[in-house]
Amino acid sequence: MADEDLKEIKKVFKFMVKEDLVELDIQDQGGKLKLRRKEEKARSYAPTSVVPSHPTVSNQTPAEAHVPAGAVKVHAPLGGVFYRSPAPGAASFISEGEDIKKGQTICIIEAMKMMNEIQSETSGKVIKILVENGQRVESNQPLILVMP
């Protein structure tokens, strides 16, 4: 392995640590790289049940303000740019009101010029898509609401 390749891998690993990712798969014409960290050191991005917030808390977006009881938020596993479809003009991965299955691709997040397909951690009906196509999202930011 060349020193240049090792430097590139170290940059990717630093990104994983910064974004607190457990696993990252990278594939290009040159080959495939899979990095995995010990899970106990990284956050889990499984969906969490929505807990009603105190009425005086105002840090919710308007889209999140009216969350039905029992709804689940699916969060972004990393920061980047949110895309609803695989390419401009292509059909969206999901739509509001649609049923989705666990493991189904729900969006793409572009980070460091890499397109990362994001899969749903739960099955159910998509209640609301909380972010706009092309919007910058932060790690652990809610992306969609699902009613299991």
LINPE-V523921 format. One line per field, one symbol per residue. ss: DSSP state (2 for helix, 1 for strand, 0 for the rest). psi: psi as a letter, one per 40 degrees, with the letter a starting at -180 (. if undefined). burial: 1 if it has 24 or more other ideal C-beta (glycine too) atoms within 12 Angstrom, else 0. A space follows every 50 residues. Layout:
ss=???
psi=???
burial=???
//
This chain:
ss=00222222222222222220001111110011111100222000000110 00000000000222000000111110000111101000000100000011 000011111110011111100001111110000001100001111110
psi=hiddddddddddddddddefidihhhhadeahhhhhihdeeiiifiiiih hhihdehfeiiddedghiheihhhiheiiahhheieiheiiidiiheihi ihehhdihhhhfehhhhhiieiiahhdhheiiheihiihehhdihhh.
burial=00000000000100110011100101000000001000000000101001 00000000000001001000111111111111110000000111000101 000011111110011101111101111111101000101011111111
//
